[in-house]
């Protein structure tokens, strides 16, 4: 199928119950897309599940046959018959919202989420990690078992991409949900191959059409730097094509090449240094304490010795978009504002130490001895990890762009995209590339929006650095 317009799509919808039986219309057909007025599917690095909202216009009493927990099969096909041109989402309905009656028809919104998220809600992790995970306490071992073992969430039917950590984890889970356990591990995992003096953490956990991901922000950026437009996407593997989009006027004819043109672009937040000052986004103090035994804490009644952190000190320990060619956007501020943002601490970040039975007492300084990260002194370094994670997240979203493009189902959160934006004012008769806002970005989130006839994709993009030449 060759596209006639840049956002042309074939949309299909089926609904099946837990026995695998499909709902049908009055003619006995199980294709129910004619009921759909609009459909939105969202994936994000900040979400552990894919979710969707489907707007239904119901004049055939479809609602009467719904129990409210069916699987909704949402299908988008754009372009040809390649694997990357078609996507099918199997999502479970959990709510019917905003129902209103008008004449002989009902209108309502069906809210859906990945079935695994609902399994997560009814599955608990309870016990000591050494017993639960057979003494295999690396982040990779724990996360993979939580996602693959049918004793926990499910037997793996999706691809799972898990980055291993340098340190081990020993803890007692007190009736935690599966995903909560993974988030707990993410907050205390240390990336392999990072700076030995400033351990890199900042792990994220999310689901995309590719599957489940457990990766550090530094590794995400490292992988985006390696992506290529010549690569072919492996939907079940880690490789994904790097698409490039241009912001320029649409052609007067409806040509398929317009699928690489940006429809519109906006900047959700740009240079809000007042909020950064108030939140201590780029400098501050970090400390950790044990609320049950203050004598075991970094924070105690007798002493207060927090770790100070500054973006200026940690910047060179991070991986950045563009590798060594990028600079900290803060360096483009006036000198007095740079001083205020990176030299004057305004906030103290507190972390609560977990049960310290397994933490070795008297461990060497974890900020200078990489070998100690393999020992049980991990939680002694919580102030440093907390500081790095905070700065890593703040730098990650330093530049944010929201773009709308013709529907593309071969894009994934946590992977990269390249955009080309011209400066607002031309140079003579020539459009000049805006070097600050052009280039590679990490896709932080995307939303496929079907309006009953066409598909558009909205992307929230992050990057942490700008070219040295700007």
C-alpha positions as a Markdown table, in Angstrom:
| # | Residue | x | y | z |
|---|---|---|---|---|
| 1 | Unk | 0.0 | 0.0 | 0.0 |
| 2 | Unk | 1.5 | 3.3 | -1.1 |
| 3 | Unk | 0.6 | 6.3 | 0.9 |
| 4 | Unk | -1.6 | 8.9 | -0.9 |
| 5 | Unk | -1.2 | 11.3 | 2.0 |
| 6 | Unk | 1.5 | 11.6 | 4.7 |
| 7 | Unk | -0.8 | 10.6 | 7.5 |
| 8 | Unk | -3.0 | 8.0 | 5.8 |
| 9 | Unk | -3.7 | 5.0 | 8.0 |
| 10 | Unk | -5.7 | 1.8 | 8.1 |
| 11 | Unk | -7.3 | 1.5 | 11.5 |
| 12 | Unk | -8.9 | -1.6 | 12.9 |
| 13 | Unk | -10.5 | -2.6 | 16.2 |
| 14 | Unk | -11.5 | -5.9 | 17.7 |
| 15 | Unk | -12.7 | -6.8 | 21.1 |
| 16 | Unk | -12.3 | -10.2 | 22.8 |
| 17 | Unk | -13.2 | -11.6 | 26.2 |
| 18 | Unk | -11.1 | -13.8 | 28.5 |
| 19 | Unk | -12.3 | -16.9 | 26.6 |
| 20 | Unk | -11.0 | -15.5 | 23.3 |
| 21 | Unk | -14.4 | -14.8 | 21.9 |
| 22 | Unk | -14.7 | -11.7 | 19.8 |
| 23 | Unk | -17.6 | -9.2 | 20.1 |
| 24 | Unk | -19.5 | -8.7 | 16.8 |
| 25 | Unk | -21.8 | -6.0 | 15.4 |
| 26 | Unk | -25.4 | -6.5 | 14.2 |
| 27 | Unk | -24.1 | -8.1 | 11.0 |
| 28 | Unk | -21.9 | -10.6 | 12.8 |
| 29 | Unk | -18.7 | -8.8 | 11.9 |
| 30 | Unk | -15.9 | -8.6 | 14.5 |
| 31 | Unk | -14.4 | -5.4 | 12.9 |
| 32 | Unk | -15.7 | -2.6 | 15.2 |
| 33 | Unk | -13.7 | 0.4 | 14.0 |
| 34 | Unk | -16.8 | 2.1 | 12.7 |
| 35 | Unk | -17.8 | 2.8 | 16.4 |
| 36 | Unk | -14.5 | 4.7 | 17.0 |
| 37 | Unk | -14.5 | 8.5 | 16.8 |
| 38 | Unk | -10.9 | 8.9 | 18.1 |
| 39 | Unk | -8.2 | 6.8 | 19.6 |
| 40 | Unk | -5.0 | 7.7 | 21.5 |
| 41 | Unk | -2.2 | 5.3 | 22.4 |
| 42 | Unk | 0.6 | 6.6 | 24.7 |
| 43 | Unk | 4.1 | 5.2 | 25.5 |
| 44 | Unk | 6.7 | 6.9 | 27.7 |
| 45 | Unk | 9.9 | 6.3 | 29.5 |
| 46 | Unk | 8.1 | 7.5 | 32.7 |
| 47 | Unk | 5.4 | 4.8 | 32.4 |
| 48 | Unk | 5.6 | 1.1 | 33.2 |
| 49 | Unk | 2.7 | 0.4 | 30.8 |
| 50 | Unk | 1.3 | 1.4 | 27.5 |
| 51 | Unk | -2.2 | 3.0 | 27.8 |
| 52 | Unk | -4.9 | 4.1 | 25.5 |
| 53 | Unk | -8.2 | 6.0 | 25.3 |
| 54 | Unk | -10.8 | 5.1 | 22.7 |
| 55 | Unk | -13.7 | 7.5 | 22.1 |
| 56 | Unk | -16.8 | 5.5 | 21.1 |
| 57 | Unk | -20.0 | 6.7 | 19.4 |
| 58 | Unk | -22.4 | 3.8 | 20.1 |
| 59 | Unk | -25.8 | 3.7 | 18.4 |
| 60 | Unk | -26.0 | -0.1 | 18.2 |
| 61 | Unk | -25.9 | -0.8 | 22.0 |
| 62 | Unk | -22.4 | -2.2 | 21.9 |
| 63 | Unk | -22.1 | -1.1 | 25.6 |
| 64 | Unk | -24.6 | -3.7 | 26.7 |
| 65 | Unk | -22.3 | -6.5 | 25.5 |
| 66 | Unk | -19.3 | -5.2 | 27.3 |
| 67 | Unk | -18.3 | -6.4 | 30.8 |
| 68 | Unk | -15.6 | -3.7 | 31.1 |
| 69 | Unk | -12.5 | -5.9 | 31.2 |
| 70 | Unk | -12.2 | -7.1 | 27.6 |
| 71 | Unk | -9.0 | -7.0 | 25.5 |
| 72 | Unk | -9.1 | -4.3 | 22.9 |
| 73 | Unk | -7.0 | -5.1 | 19.8 |
| 74 | Unk | -6.0 | -1.7 | 18.3 |
| 75 | Unk | -4.3 | -1.9 | 14.9 |
| 76 | Unk | -2.6 | 0.9 | 12.9 |
| 77 | Unk | -1.1 | 0.3 | 9.5 |
| 78 | Unk | 0.8 | 3.0 | 7.6 |
| 79 | Unk | 2.7 | 2.6 | 4.4 |
| 80 | Unk | 3.4 | -0.8 | 3.1 |
| 81 | Unk | 3.5 | -4.4 | 4.4 |
| 82 | Unk | 6.9 | -4.2 | 6.3 |
| 83 | Unk | 6.9 | -5.2 | 9.9 |
| 84 | Unk | 7.6 | -1.7 | 10.9 |
| 85 | Unk | 4.6 | -0.3 | 9.0 |
| 86 | Unk | 2.0 | -2.1 | 11.2 |
| 87 | Unk | 1.4 | -2.2 | 15.0 |
| 88 | Unk | -1.2 | -4.1 | 17.0 |
| 89 | Unk | -1.7 | -3.2 | 20.6 |
| 90 | Unk | -3.5 | -5.7 | 22.9 |
| 91 | Unk | -4.7 | -3.7 | 25.8 |
| 92 | Unk | -7.2 | -4.5 | 28.6 |
| 93 | Unk | -10.1 | -2.1 | 29.4 |
| 94 | Unk | -10.2 | -1.0 | 33.0 |
| 95 | Unk | -12.7 | 1.9 | 32.9 |
| 96 | Unk | -15.6 | 3.4 | 30.9 |
| 97 | Unk | -15.6 | 7.1 | 31.4 |
| 98 | Unk | -17.4 | 10.3 | 30.4 |
| 99 | Unk | -20.5 | 8.4 | 29.3 |
| 100 | Unk | -23.2 | 10.7 | 27.8 |
| 101 | Unk | -26.4 | 10.0 | 26.0 |
| 102 | Unk | -27.6 | 12.0 | 23.0 |
| 103 | Unk | -30.7 | 10.9 | 21.2 |
| 104 | Unk | -30.5 | 7.2 | 20.4 |
| 105 | Unk | -26.7 | 7.1 | 20.8 |
| 106 | Unk | -24.2 | 6.8 | 23.7 |
| 107 | Unk | -20.8 | 8.4 | 23.7 |
| 108 | Unk | -18.1 | 7.3 | 26.1 |
| 109 | Unk | -14.4 | 6.8 | 26.5 |
| 110 | Unk | -12.9 | 3.4 | 27.1 |
| 111 | Unk | -9.6 | 3.5 | 29.0 |
| 112 | Unk | -7.2 | 0.7 | 28.5 |
| 113 | Unk | -3.8 | -0.4 | 29.8 |
| 114 | Unk | -1.3 | -3.2 | 29.2 |
| 115 | Unk | -2.6 | -6.5 | 30.7 |
| 116 | Unk | 0.7 | -6.9 | 32.6 |
| 117 | Unk | 0.1 | -3.7 | 34.5 |
| 118 | Unk | -3.1 | -5.2 | 35.9 |
| 119 | Unk | -1.2 | -8.4 | 36.8 |
| 120 | Unk | 1.3 | -6.2 | 38.6 |
| 121 | Unk | -1.6 | -4.8 | 40.7 |
| 122 | Unk | -2.6 | -8.2 | 42.1 |
| 123 | Unk | 0.9 | -9.7 | 42.5 |
| 124 | Unk | 3.0 | -9.1 | 45.6 |
| 125 | Unk | 6.7 | -9.6 | 46.4 |
| 126 | Unk | 7.3 | -10.6 | 50.1 |
| 127 | Unk | 10.4 | -11.9 | 51.7 |
| 128 | Unk | 14.2 | -11.7 | 51.7 |
| 129 | Unk | 15.9 | -11.1 | 48.3 |
| 130 | Unk | 18.4 | -13.9 | 48.9 |
| 131 | Unk | 15.6 | -16.4 | 49.2 |
| 132 | Unk | 13.4 | -15.0 | 46.5 |
| 133 | Unk | 16.1 | -14.7 | 43.9 |
| 134 | Unk | 18.3 | -17.7 | 44.8 |
| 135 | Unk | 21.1 | -15.5 | 46.0 |
| 136 | Unk | 21.4 | -13.9 | 42.6 |
| 137 | Unk | 21.2 | -10.3 | 43.7 |
| 138 | Unk | 22.4 | -8.3 | 40.7 |
| 139 | Unk | 19.9 | -5.9 | 39.2 |
| 140 | Unk | 19.7 | -7.8 | 36.0 |
| 141 | Unk | 19.1 | -11.1 | 37.8 |
| 142 | Unk | 16.3 | -9.6 | 39.9 |
| 143 | Unk | 14.5 | -7.6 | 37.2 |
| 144 | Unk | 14.6 | -10.5 | 34.7 |
| 145 | Unk | 13.2 | -12.9 | 37.2 |
| 146 | Unk | 10.4 | -10.5 | 38.2 |
| 147 | Unk | 9.4 | -10.1 | 34.6 |
| 148 | Unk | 10.0 | -13.7 | 33.3 |
| 149 | Unk | 9.2 | -16.0 | 36.1 |
| 150 | Unk | 5.5 | -17.1 | 36.2 |
| 151 | Unk | 5.8 | -17.2 | 40.0 |
| 152 | Unk | 6.0 | -13.4 | 39.9 |
| 153 | Unk | 4.5 | -11.6 | 36.9 |
| 154 | Unk | 4.2 | -13.8 | 33.9 |
| 155 | Unk | 6.2 | -16.1 | 31.6 |
| 156 | Unk | 8.0 | -13.8 | 29.2 |
| 157 | Unk | 6.0 | -13.2 | 26.0 |
| 158 | Unk | 7.6 | -9.8 | 25.4 |
| 159 | Unk | 11.2 | -8.9 | 24.8 |
| 160 | Unk | 13.1 | -7.7 | 27.9 |
| 161 | Unk | 16.1 | -5.3 | 27.7 |
| 162 | Unk | 17.8 | -5.1 | 31.1 |
| 163 | Unk | 21.1 | -3.3 | 31.8 |
| 164 | Unk | 23.2 | -4.9 | 34.5 |
| 165 | Unk | 24.5 | -3.0 | 37.5 |
| 166 | Unk | 27.8 | -2.9 | 39.2 |
| 167 | Unk | 26.4 | -3.5 | 42.6 |
| 168 | Unk | 24.3 | -6.2 | 44.3 |
| 169 | Unk | 21.1 | -5.7 | 46.2 |
| 170 | Unk | 20.1 | -7.4 | 49.4 |
| 171 | Unk | 16.8 | -6.3 | 50.9 |
| 172 | Unk | 13.5 | -7.4 | 52.4 |
| 173 | Unk | 10.4 | -6.8 | 50.3 |
| 174 | Unk | 7.4 | -6.2 | 52.4 |
| 175 | Unk | 4.4 | -6.9 | 50.2 |
| 176 | Unk | 5.7 | -4.8 | 47.3 |
| 177 | Unk | 4.1 | -4.8 | 43.9 |
| 178 | Unk | 6.3 | -6.1 | 41.0 |
| 179 | Unk | 6.9 | -2.8 | 39.4 |
| 180 | Unk | 7.5 | -1.0 | 42.8 |
| 181 | Unk | 10.3 | -3.6 | 43.5 |
| 182 | Unk | 11.9 | -2.8 | 40.1 |
| 183 | Unk | 11.7 | 1.0 | 40.8 |
| 184 | Unk | 13.3 | 0.4 | 44.2 |
| 185 | Unk | 16.2 | -1.5 | 42.4 |
| 186 | Unk | 16.4 | 1.3 | 39.8 |
| 187 | Unk | 17.0 | 4.0 | 42.4 |
| 188 | Unk | 20.0 | 2.1 | 43.9 |
| 189 | Unk | 21.6 | 0.5 | 40.9 |
| 190 | Unk | 25.0 | 1.7 | 39.7 |
| 191 | Unk | 26.0 | 1.7 | 36.0 |
| 192 | Unk | 28.9 | -0.4 | 34.9 |
| 193 | Unk | 31.7 | 1.5 | 33.1 |
| 194 | Unk | 30.9 | 4.9 | 34.6 |
| 195 | Unk | 33.0 | 7.4 | 36.4 |
| 196 | Unk | 34.6 | 5.6 | 39.5 |
| 197 | Unk | 34.7 | 8.9 | 41.5 |
| 198 | Unk | 31.0 | 9.8 | 40.8 |
| 199 | Unk | 29.1 | 6.6 | 40.3 |
| 200 | Unk | 26.4 | 6.8 | 37.6 |
| 201 | Unk | 22.9 | 5.6 | 38.5 |
| 202 | Unk | 19.7 | 7.2 | 37.2 |
| 203 | Unk | 18.0 | 4.0 | 36.0 |
| 204 | Unk | 14.6 | 4.0 | 34.4 |
| 205 | Unk | 12.0 | 1.3 | 33.8 |
| 206 | Unk | 9.3 | 1.5 | 31.1 |
| 207 | Unk | 7.3 | -0.4 | 28.6 |
| 208 | Unk | 7.2 | 0.2 | 24.8 |
| 209 | Unk | 5.9 | -1.8 | 21.9 |
| 210 | Unk | 9.4 | -3.4 | 21.8 |
| 211 | Unk | 8.9 | -4.7 | 25.4 |
| 212 | Unk | 10.2 | -3.9 | 28.9 |
| 213 | Unk | 13.3 | -1.8 | 29.4 |
| 214 | Unk | 15.5 | -1.3 | 32.4 |
| 215 | Unk | 18.3 | 1.2 | 31.5 |
| 216 | Unk | 20.3 | 4.0 | 32.9 |
| 217 | Unk | 19.9 | 7.5 | 31.4 |
| 218 | Unk | 23.6 | 7.5 | 30.4 |
| 219 | Unk | 23.2 | 4.2 | 28.5 |
| 220 | Unk | 20.1 | 5.5 | 26.8 |
| 221 | Unk | 22.0 | 8.5 | 25.6 |
| 222 | Unk | 25.0 | 6.3 | 24.6 |
| 223 | Unk | 22.7 | 4.1 | 22.5 |
| 224 | Unk | 21.1 | 7.1 | 20.8 |
| 225 | Unk | 24.5 | 8.5 | 19.9 |
| 226 | Unk | 25.2 | 5.1 | 18.1 |
| 227 | Unk | 21.9 | 5.0 | 16.2 |
| 228 | Unk | 22.0 | 5.3 | 12.4 |
| 229 | Unk | 19.5 | 6.1 | 9.7 |
| 230 | Unk | 20.8 | 3.2 | 7.7 |
| 231 | Unk | 19.9 | 0.7 | 10.5 |
| 232 | Unk | 16.8 | -1.4 | 10.1 |
| 233 | Unk | 14.5 | -1.7 | 13.1 |
| 234 | Unk | 14.4 | -5.0 | 14.8 |
| 235 | Unk | 11.0 | -4.8 | 16.5 |
| 236 | Unk | 11.9 | -7.7 | 18.9 |
| 237 | Unk | 15.5 | -6.6 | 19.4 |
| 238 | Unk | 17.3 | -3.5 | 20.6 |
| 239 | Unk | 18.1 | -2.0 | 17.2 |
| 240 | Unk | 15.9 | 0.8 | 15.9 |
| 241 | Unk | 16.2 | 3.1 | 12.9 |
| 242 | Unk | 17.1 | 6.7 | 13.4 |
| 243 | Unk | 14.5 | 8.8 | 11.6 |
| 244 | Unk | 15.2 | 12.4 | 10.5 |
| 245 | Unk | 12.4 | 15.0 | 10.3 |
| 246 | Unk | 12.4 | 18.5 | 8.8 |
| 247 | Unk | 10.4 | 21.6 | 9.8 |
| 248 | Unk | 9.5 | 23.3 | 6.5 |
| 249 | Unk | 6.3 | 24.3 | 4.6 |
| 250 | Unk | 4.2 | 21.4 | 3.4 |
| 251 | Unk | 4.1 | 20.8 | -0.4 |
| 252 | Unk | 0.9 | 22.0 | -2.0 |
| 253 | Unk | 0.2 | 18.5 | -3.4 |
| 254 | Unk | -0.5 | 15.6 | -1.0 |
| 255 | Unk | 2.7 | 13.6 | -1.5 |
| 256 | Unk | 3.9 | 10.7 | 0.6 |
| 257 | Unk | 7.4 | 12.4 | 1.1 |
| 258 | Unk | 5.7 | 14.8 | 3.5 |
| 259 | Unk | 5.7 | 12.0 | 6.1 |
| 260 | Unk | 9.2 | 13.3 | 7.1 |
| 261 | Unk | 8.0 | 16.9 | 7.6 |
| 262 | Unk | 7.1 | 18.2 | 11.1 |
| 263 | Unk | 3.5 | 19.4 | 11.2 |
| 264 | Unk | 4.1 | 21.8 | 14.2 |
| 265 | Unk | 6.6 | 22.3 | 16.9 |
| 266 | Unk | 6.4 | 23.8 | 20.4 |
| 267 | Unk | 8.7 | 24.2 | 23.4 |
| 268 | Unk | 7.0 | 23.2 | 26.7 |
| 269 | Unk | 9.6 | 24.9 | 28.9 |
| 270 | Unk | 12.6 | 27.0 | 27.9 |
| 271 | Unk | 15.1 | 28.6 | 30.3 |
| 272 | Unk | 12.9 | 28.7 | 33.4 |
| 273 | Unk | 15.8 | 29.6 | 35.7 |
| 274 | Unk | 13.5 | 30.9 | 38.5 |
| 275 | Unk | 11.9 | 27.5 | 38.9 |
| 276 | Unk | 15.4 | 25.9 | 38.8 |
| 277 | Unk | 16.6 | 28.2 | 41.5 |
| 278 | Unk | 13.6 | 27.4 | 43.8 |
| 279 | Unk | 13.9 | 23.7 | 43.3 |
| 280 | Unk | 17.7 | 23.5 | 43.6 |
| 281 | Unk | 17.8 | 21.8 | 40.2 |
| 282 | Unk | 21.5 | 22.3 | 39.6 |
| 283 | Unk | 23.1 | 22.4 | 43.0 |
| 284 | Unk | 22.2 | 21.6 | 46.6 |
| 285 | Unk | 22.9 | 19.2 | 49.4 |
| 286 | Unk | 22.1 | 15.5 | 49.7 |
| 287 | Unk | 22.0 | 13.3 | 52.8 |
| 288 | Unk | 20.5 | 10.0 | 54.0 |
| 289 | Unk | 19.2 | 8.9 | 57.4 |
| 290 | Unk | 17.8 | 5.9 | 59.1 |
| 291 | Unk | 14.6 | 7.0 | 60.8 |
| 292 | Unk | 14.6 | 4.0 | 63.2 |
| 293 | Unk | 18.2 | 4.5 | 64.5 |
| 294 | Unk | 19.8 | 7.9 | 64.1 |
| 295 | Unk | 23.1 | 6.7 | 65.4 |
| 296 | Unk | 23.4 | 4.6 | 62.2 |
| 297 | Unk | 22.6 | 7.5 | 59.9 |
| 298 | Unk | 24.6 | 9.9 | 57.8 |
| 299 | Unk | 22.3 | 12.5 | 59.5 |
| 300 | Unk | 22.4 | 12.4 | 63.3 |
| 301 | Unk | 21.5 | 14.7 | 66.1 |
| 302 | Unk | 25.3 | 15.3 | 66.7 |
| 303 | Unk | 26.4 | 16.0 | 63.2 |
| 304 | Unk | 25.0 | 17.2 | 59.9 |
| 305 | Unk | 27.5 | 16.4 | 57.1 |
| 306 | Unk | 25.6 | 16.3 | 53.8 |
| 307 | Unk | 27.1 | 15.8 | 50.4 |
| 308 | Unk | 27.1 | 19.0 | 48.3 |
| 309 | Unk | 26.3 | 18.6 | 44.6 |
| 310 | Unk | 26.6 | 20.9 | 41.6 |
| 311 | Unk | 25.9 | 20.3 | 37.9 |
| 312 | Unk | 29.3 | 21.9 | 37.1 |
| 313 | Unk | 31.1 | 19.2 | 39.2 |
| 314 | Unk | 29.2 | 16.3 | 37.8 |
| 315 | Unk | 28.8 | 17.3 | 34.1 |
| 316 | Unk | 32.0 | 15.6 | 32.9 |
| 317 | Unk | 31.0 | 12.3 | 34.6 |
| 318 | Unk | 27.8 | 12.1 | 32.4 |
| 319 | Unk | 27.3 | 10.8 | 28.9 |
| 320 | Unk | 25.8 | 13.5 | 26.6 |
| 321 | Unk | 24.0 | 13.7 | 23.3 |
| 322 | Unk | 26.6 | 14.3 | 20.7 |
| 323 | Unk | 29.3 | 12.8 | 22.8 |
| 324 | Unk | 32.2 | 15.2 | 23.4 |
| 325 | Unk | 30.8 | 17.8 | 21.0 |
| 326 | Unk | 28.1 | 19.0 | 23.4 |
| 327 | Unk | 28.3 | 21.6 | 26.1 |
| 328 | Unk | 26.1 | 22.3 | 29.2 |
| 329 | Unk | 23.3 | 24.7 | 28.2 |
| 330 | Unk | 23.8 | 26.5 | 31.5 |
| 331 | Unk | 27.2 | 27.9 | 30.2 |
| 332 | Unk | 25.2 | 30.1 | 27.8 |
| 333 | Unk | 23.6 | 32.0 | 30.7 |
| 334 | Unk | 25.0 | 35.2 | 32.0 |
| 335 | Unk | 27.9 | 34.7 | 34.5 |
| 336 | Unk | 25.9 | 35.9 | 37.5 |
| 337 | Unk | 23.0 | 33.5 | 36.7 |
| 338 | Unk | 25.5 | 30.7 | 36.2 |
| 339 | Unk | 26.9 | 31.5 | 39.6 |
| 340 | Unk | 23.4 | 31.5 | 41.2 |
| 341 | Unk | 22.4 | 28.2 | 39.5 |
| 342 | Unk | 25.5 | 26.2 | 40.1 |
| 343 | Unk | 27.2 | 27.7 | 43.2 |
| 344 | Unk | 24.5 | 28.7 | 45.6 |
| 345 | Unk | 22.7 | 25.7 | 47.2 |
| 346 | Unk | 19.1 | 26.2 | 47.8 |
| 347 | Unk | 17.7 | 22.8 | 48.7 |
| 348 | Unk | 18.6 | 19.7 | 50.8 |
| 349 | Unk | 17.6 | 16.3 | 49.4 |
| 350 | Unk | 16.8 | 13.7 | 52.0 |
| 351 | Unk | 16.9 | 10.0 | 51.4 |
| 352 | Unk | 15.7 | 7.2 | 53.8 |
| 353 | Unk | 18.1 | 4.4 | 54.3 |
| 354 | Unk | 16.7 | 0.9 | 53.8 |
| 355 | Unk | 17.1 | -1.9 | 56.4 |
| 356 | Unk | 20.8 | -1.9 | 57.0 |
| 357 | Unk | 21.3 | -5.5 | 58.2 |
| 358 | Unk | 23.1 | -6.4 | 55.0 |
| 359 | Unk | 25.2 | -3.2 | 54.7 |
| 360 | Unk | 28.8 | -3.6 | 55.7 |
| 361 | Unk | 29.9 | -1.3 | 58.5 |
| 362 | Unk | 33.0 | 0.8 | 58.0 |
| 363 | Unk | 33.2 | 0.4 | 54.2 |
| 364 | Unk | 35.8 | 2.6 | 52.5 |
| 365 | Unk | 34.9 | 5.8 | 50.8 |
| 366 | Unk | 32.5 | 4.7 | 48.1 |
| 367 | Unk | 33.2 | 7.8 | 46.0 |
| 368 | Unk | 36.8 | 6.9 | 45.4 |
| 369 | Unk | 36.9 | 3.1 | 45.5 |
| 370 | Unk | 35.1 | 1.4 | 42.6 |
| 371 | Unk | 35.8 | -2.0 | 44.0 |
| 372 | Unk | 33.7 | -1.2 | 47.0 |
| 373 | Unk | 30.6 | -0.9 | 44.8 |
| 374 | Unk | 30.7 | -4.6 | 44.4 |
| 375 | Unk | 30.6 | -5.1 | 48.2 |
| 376 | Unk | 27.7 | -4.6 | 50.5 |
| 377 | Unk | 28.4 | -0.9 | 51.3 |
| 378 | Unk | 26.0 | 0.3 | 48.5 |
| 379 | Unk | 23.6 | 2.0 | 50.8 |
| 380 | Unk | 26.4 | 4.0 | 52.6 |
| 381 | Unk | 26.7 | 5.9 | 49.3 |
| 382 | Unk | 23.0 | 6.8 | 49.0 |
| 383 | Unk | 23.7 | 10.6 | 49.3 |
| 384 | Unk | 26.0 | 10.4 | 46.3 |
| 385 | Unk | 23.6 | 8.3 | 44.3 |
| 386 | Unk | 20.7 | 10.5 | 45.2 |
| 387 | Unk | 22.7 | 13.6 | 44.1 |
| 388 | Unk | 23.8 | 12.1 | 40.8 |
| 389 | Unk | 20.3 | 10.8 | 39.9 |
| 390 | Unk | 18.8 | 14.2 | 40.5 |
| 391 | Unk | 21.3 | 16.0 | 38.4 |
| 392 | Unk | 21.2 | 13.3 | 35.7 |
| 393 | Unk | 17.4 | 13.7 | 35.4 |
| 394 | Unk | 17.6 | 17.5 | 35.4 |
| 395 | Unk | 20.3 | 17.6 | 32.8 |
| 396 | Unk | 18.5 | 15.0 | 30.7 |
| 397 | Unk | 15.5 | 17.3 | 30.1 |
| 398 | Unk | 17.5 | 20.5 | 29.8 |
| 399 | Unk | 16.1 | 21.1 | 26.3 |
| 400 | Unk | 12.5 | 19.9 | 25.6 |
| 401 | Unk | 10.7 | 19.9 | 22.3 |
| 402 | Unk | 7.2 | 18.8 | 21.5 |
| 403 | Unk | 6.6 | 17.9 | 17.8 |
| 404 | Unk | 3.7 | 16.6 | 15.8 |
| 405 | Unk | 4.5 | 14.5 | 12.7 |
| 406 | Unk | 2.6 | 12.2 | 10.3 |
| 407 | Unk | 1.8 | 8.9 | 12.0 |
| 408 | Unk | 4.9 | 6.7 | 12.4 |
| 409 | Unk | 4.5 | 3.5 | 14.3 |
| 410 | Unk | 8.3 | 2.7 | 14.0 |
| 411 | Unk | 9.2 | 5.1 | 16.8 |
| 412 | Unk | 9.9 | 4.1 | 20.4 |
| 413 | Unk | 10.4 | 5.9 | 23.7 |
| 414 | Unk | 14.0 | 5.6 | 25.0 |
| 415 | Unk | 15.4 | 5.7 | 21.4 |
| 416 | Unk | 16.5 | 8.5 | 19.2 |
| 417 | Unk | 15.2 | 10.8 | 16.5 |
| 418 | Unk | 16.9 | 13.6 | 14.5 |
| 419 | Unk | 15.1 | 16.9 | 13.7 |
| 420 | Unk | 16.1 | 19.8 | 11.6 |
| 421 | Unk | 14.7 | 23.2 | 12.6 |
| 422 | Unk | 15.4 | 26.5 | 10.8 |
| 423 | Unk | 16.0 | 29.8 | 12.6 |
| 424 | Unk | 13.0 | 32.1 | 12.8 |
| 425 | Unk | 14.6 | 34.8 | 10.6 |
| 426 | Unk | 16.1 | 33.8 | 7.3 |
| 427 | Unk | 19.6 | 34.9 | 6.2 |
| 428 | Unk | 18.8 | 36.8 | 3.0 |
| 429 | Unk | 16.9 | 34.3 | 0.9 |
| 430 | Unk | 18.2 | 31.3 | 2.7 |
| 431 | Unk | 16.9 | 29.5 | 5.7 |
| 432 | Unk | 19.6 | 28.9 | 8.3 |
| 433 | Unk | 19.6 | 25.8 | 10.6 |
| 434 | Unk | 19.0 | 26.5 | 14.3 |
| 435 | Unk | 22.0 | 24.6 | 15.7 |
| 436 | Unk | 20.7 | 24.8 | 19.3 |
| 437 | Unk | 17.4 | 23.1 | 18.7 |
| 438 | Unk | 18.3 | 20.9 | 15.8 |
| 439 | Unk | 20.0 | 17.5 | 16.0 |
| 440 | Unk | 19.5 | 14.3 | 17.9 |
| 441 | Unk | 17.0 | 13.9 | 20.7 |
| 442 | Unk | 15.9 | 11.1 | 23.0 |
| 443 | Unk | 12.2 | 10.3 | 22.6 |
| 444 | Unk | 10.9 | 10.7 | 26.1 |
| 445 | Unk | 7.3 | 9.9 | 25.2 |
| 446 | Unk | 5.0 | 9.5 | 22.2 |
| 447 | Unk | 1.3 | 9.5 | 21.5 |
| 448 | Unk | -0.3 | 8.1 | 18.4 |
| 449 | Unk | -3.5 | 10.0 | 17.8 |
| 450 | Unk | -6.2 | 8.7 | 15.4 |
| 451 | Unk | -9.1 | 11.1 | 14.7 |
| 452 | Unk | -11.3 | 8.8 | 12.7 |
| 453 | Unk | -9.6 | 9.3 | 9.4 |
| 454 | Unk | -5.8 | 10.0 | 9.9 |
| 455 | Unk | -3.0 | 9.2 | 12.2 |
| 456 | Unk | -0.5 | 11.7 | 13.7 |
| 457 | Unk | 2.3 | 11.1 | 16.2 |
| 458 | Unk | 3.2 | 13.5 | 18.9 |
| 459 | Unk | 6.7 | 13.2 | 20.4 |
| 460 | Unk | 8.1 | 14.7 | 23.6 |
| 461 | Unk | 11.9 | 15.0 | 23.0 |
| 462 | Unk | 14.7 | 15.6 | 25.4 |
| 463 | Unk | 18.4 | 16.4 | 25.0 |
| 464 | Unk | 20.9 | 17.5 | 27.6 |
| 465 | Unk | 23.5 | 19.4 | 25.6 |
| 466 | Unk | 23.9 | 21.9 | 22.8 |
| 467 | Unk | 26.7 | 22.1 | 20.1 |
| 468 | Unk | 29.8 | 24.0 | 21.1 |
| 469 | Unk | 29.4 | 26.3 | 18.1 |
| 470 | Unk | 26.1 | 27.9 | 19.3 |
